[in-house]
C-alpha cells in the first residue's frame, strides 16, 4: 500500500499555485502561439539544413528555406530531393 513520505506545507501549496498560474498564462497567451509557428518552422529548416549538410549536401540555409516554401532553387535534383525527403520525415 502507498504511504506518502511528505506533508504539504504552505510553501509547497503556494509554489504549486504559482506554477499552475504561470502555466495557464503561457498556454493561453496569444503571442506565444503566434511565435510558436515561426519558431517551429525555423527549427525545422535549420535541422534539415544541418543534417543534410553533414552528408555534404551543398544547399545553403536560404536554399533549404526556399525549398520548404515550395520555391525553386538552382541545385542538382539529388541535393534538392535529399532536403525535401528530410523535411517530409520531420
MODELLER restraints for C-alpha pairs under 7 A, 6 or more apart:
rsr = mdl.restraints
at = mdl.atoms
rsr.add(forms.Gaussian(group=physical.xy_distance, feature=features.Distance(at['CA:45:A'], at['CA:64:A']), mean=6.54, stdev=0.5))
rsr.add(forms.Gaussian(group=physical.xy_distance, feature=features.Distance(at['CA:45:A'], at['CA:65:A']), mean=5.97, stdev=0.5))
rsr.add(forms.Gaussian(group=physical.xy_distance, feature=features.Distance(at['CA:46:A'], at['CA:61:A']), mean=6.94, stdev=0.5))
rsr.add(forms.Gaussian(group=physical.xy_distance, feature=features.Distance(at['CA:48:A'], at['CA:83:A']), mean=6.45, stdev=0.5))
rsr.add(forms.Gaussian(group=physical.xy_distance, feature=features.Distance(at['CA:48:A'], at['CA:86:A']), mean=6.11, stdev=0.5))
rsr.add(forms.Gaussian(group=physical.xy_distance, feature=features.Distance(at['CA:48:A'], at['CA:87:A']), mean=6.17, stdev=0.5))
rsr.add(forms.Gaussian(group=physical.xy_distance, feature=features.Distance(at['CA:49:A'], at['CA:61:A']), mean=5.82, stdev=0.5))
rsr.add(forms.Gaussian(group=physical.xy_distance, feature=features.Distance(at['CA:49:A'], at['CA:64:A']), mean=6.25, stdev=0.5))
rsr.add(forms.Gaussian(group=physical.xy_distance, feature=features.Distance(at['CA:52:A'], at['CA:83:A']), mean=6.59, stdev=0.5))
rsr.add(forms.Gaussian(group=physical.xy_distance, feature=features.Distance(at['CA:57:A'], at['CA:79:A']), mean=5.91, stdev=0.5))
rsr.add(forms.Gaussian(group=physical.xy_distance, feature=features.Distance(at['CA:58:A'], at['CA:79:A']), mean=6.99, stdev=0.5))
rsr.add(forms.Gaussian(group=physical.xy_distance, feature=features.Distance(at['CA:63:A'], at['CA:73:A']), mean=6.28, stdev=0.5))
rsr.add(forms.Gaussian(group=physical.xy_distance, feature=features.Distance(at['CA:64:A'], at['CA:83:A']), mean=6.92, stdev=0.5))
rsr.add(forms.Gaussian(group=physical.xy_distance, feature=features.Distance(at['CA:66:A'], at['CA:72:A']), mean=6.94, stdev=0.5))
rsr.add(forms.Gaussian(group=physical.xy_distance, feature=features.Distance(at['CA:67:A'], at['CA:73:A']), mean=7.00, stdev=0.5))
